[in-house]
């Protein structure tokens, strides 16, 4: 499902109980200096990630100051985040002139402990190549390094390296719990482009070798993925970014099932196995 960009007035874009991705939660919060935004999502653990600007975050007796700090866009510096345990109230206070803040969430029953992920604690992986049109960099905010501290939530930022090309290829899915071959993980993306008038396409092929759907994605588009193989591409001459939320049904580690028709391409893309191993 494609949700075109709109002014959401700090209300969830993907709320708890969303019929397409019931395991996910997503909000974009926009604040000015000194403005405060408290929130609670019962039944969901969440992660606060400033897209731009700087915020202070408090969760019960835990606090993180000066979180974020990126300037004009998501390419201007490294991400940072705060993990908010299930159902706990978090308060976001803007300490820069303006801030745009992503709030990602996954359904989870247990209550863990809050913590901050600073830039030096990111889990980074770069894979693909210019020749294969798959050159990408992933910055895991809640990734492998935080595995023992989080329930079912994976949060990452994915960037194109260079301009143009494909992401999420070879085509894969993760819509069914059938270990060891695959896990059920609902997935939500928010896209950005540089320059911001760039665009791309999100494919969704529900069955191998059968025609699927395609969505024209623009700066600010949100995509909710419930079932099927889902590669995406950016137009030549533009860079693409997407904020990625994964919520597992029964475990946190993601097991992707690669589309049989294209599975041989796993052997053509440098570093892709390292990329797969980081979604844990």
N, C-alpha and C positions, 0 to 999 in steps of 0.2 A: 504494500500500500504506500502511495506517495502522498505526503502532506505538504503542499506548497508553503513557502514562507509566508508568515502573517504576523501581525503584532499581537502576541499572546497575552499581553498585560500581566506577565509574571504568573500566569496560570498554566498548569501542566499541559504540554503538547501531547504526551502519552501518559495518561493517568493510570492509577492502580485499577486493575480490572479491565484494561483495554482488551476488546474482543480479538484483535489480531495478534497482539503480543502480551498476553496476560502476565508473563514473567518479568516484564520490563516497566520502567518508569522513566520519564524524561521531561525536564522543564528547562526553560531558558529564562533567567532572571536578569533584568536590566535595572541598574541602580545608579544614582548620582551620589556624589560625595556626602557622607553622613547618613544616607538612607539605610534603613535596617529591614531585613527580610527574614522573618522566622518561618520555619516550616516543620511539619511532622508528616511522615508517610507510614501509617500503621501497616505492619506486615511486610515492609520493604526495608532492606539496607540500602544506603545511598552513598554517593560520592560527589563532593563539591569540587568543581574544576573551573577556575576562571578562564574564560576564552581570552578576554582582555581585561586590563585593569588589575587592581589590588584590593583584597578584602581581608577582614579579620573574621574568624569563625569561632564560635563557642558551641560546645556540645556538653551539657552538664558542667562538670568541673574542668573539662579539657578545653584548651584554647590554642589557636594557631593564628599568629599575627603576620601581616605582610604576605599573605598567600597570593601567588600569581606574580603579576608585574609585567605581563606582555603589553606591548604598545598598541599599534594601529590594527594588528590582526594576529591570527594564530601562528603566523610564520615569524613573528617578532619576539623570539625568546622561547624558553622551555616551559612546559606545563607543570603545574603542581596541583595537589589535591588533598582533601580531607575525607577520610572514611567516617561515615555516620552510622552507628549501629541501628538495627531494626527498631523502628517505632520511636526513636529518641528525637527530641526537638533539637534542631540546629538553628543558630542565628547567624546570618551573614550581614556584615556591616561594610559598606563601601568606604575605602580610605583613599581612593584616587578620584580624579574629576568624574570619571564614569567607570562602570564595570559591566561586562556581560559575563554571566556565570552559567555554566552548564551544571545541572543536577541530574546525575544518572542513578538508576536504581534497579534492584533485582529482588524478587520475592524470596523471603527467607524468614524462618520462624525464630531462630535463636538470636540472643542479644550478646554481641561481642564487645570489644573495647574500641573507642575512637582513636584515630592516629592520623598524623599528617604524612604526606609523601612529598618531599622536597625534590628539587631538580636533580640533586646528586643521587637520588634513590630510584630514578626511573630505570626501567628495563628496556634497553634499546636493541633493535634488530634491523638490519638492512639486507634486502634480498632482491633477486631479479637482476635484470640487465637491460641496457639500452637496446641491445640487439633483439631481445625477446619482447620488447615493449612492456616490460613488467617491473621496472625499477622502482622500488618502494622503500620507505623508511617507516618503522612503527615505533611509537613511544608508548610503552605500557605504563600506565599510572597505577592501576591495580592489576598487576601481572604476576609472573612467577615468583618474584621476590616477596610478594605480600601473601603468598598462598595460604600459609597457616593462620593468617589474621583476618581473613574474609570468608564469608559463607558461600554464596553462589555468584557473586558479581565480578565480572571482568570489564575493565574500562581502559580504552586505548585511544591514541590518536594516530591516524595513518596519513602519510604525506606521499605525493608523487615525488620522484627524483627526476629532475628535468621536466619536460612539458609534453603532455599527451601520453597515451598508453592505457594499459589495462590494470585492474586491481581485482582481487578475489578470484584470480585464475591460477591454475586450472579450476573450472567450475566445481563447486562443492556445496553440500548442504549439511544441516545439523538439526533436523526436525523430528527425530525419532530416537527414543531411548532404546538402544539395542547393542549394548556393550558386548564385545570390545570394538565393534565396527563403527559406532556412531552414538552421539548423545543428543538429547533435546536441549537446545539453547535458543531461546528467542533472541532476536537481534534488532537493534535500532541504530540508525545512522543519522547524523546531521552533517551536511556537506557545506564546504566553503571553497571558493575559487579565487585564484590570483592571476590576472586582474579579476575583480569581482563580477564582471559581466561575462565571464567564462561559463561554460556549462558542460554537461556530460549526459550519460545514459546509464540507468540501472536496469539490468536484465533480471528476469525472474522466470526460470524455466522449471515448471513443476514436475515434469516427467522427462526422463532421458529420451532424447530424439523426438520430442513432441514440441510444437510451437508453444511459446510462452508469452509473457508480457514484457513490455519495456516502458520505462518512465523517463521523461525528460527532466533531469535534475539541474537546479540552478543554485545560486548562492543562498543558503539558508534552507534548502529542501531537507525534509525529514523523511526517511524511508523506514518502514516497519516490515520485517521479514519473518513470516511465520512458517513457510514451507516451500522448499524447492532450491534449485541451484541458482546462485546469484552473483555473477561477475558484474563489474561496472567499469566504465571507461570515461576518460576526459578528452575533450577536443584537443587536437594538436595546437600548440602555442599557449596552452594554459596549464597552470598547476592546480591540483586538486587536493583537498584535505577532507577527511571525515572523522568525526567524533564517534566512537564505537562503543555501544553498550551490549553486553552479552549477559543473559541470565539463565542459569542452568536449572533444569527441572529436578534432577536428583544428585548432581555433583557439580563442582565448580570447573574442573578440567574439561576443556572442549575437545571432543573427538569429531573431526570433520570426515565426512564421507565424500570422496571425490567422484565426480560423474564418470561412469565407466567409459563413455565415448572419448573423453579427453584425459583420462588418467595417465596416459603415457607421457603427457606434457610435464608431469612431475619431474621427469628426468632431464628436461631441457632448461629449467629455470634455476640459476645458481642460488644456493642458500635457502631454498624453500623449506627444506626439512627443519632447519633451525627456526624458521618462522613458525612452523606448525608446533614445534615443541614449546614455544613461549606462551601459548594460550593455556596456562595451567593455574 
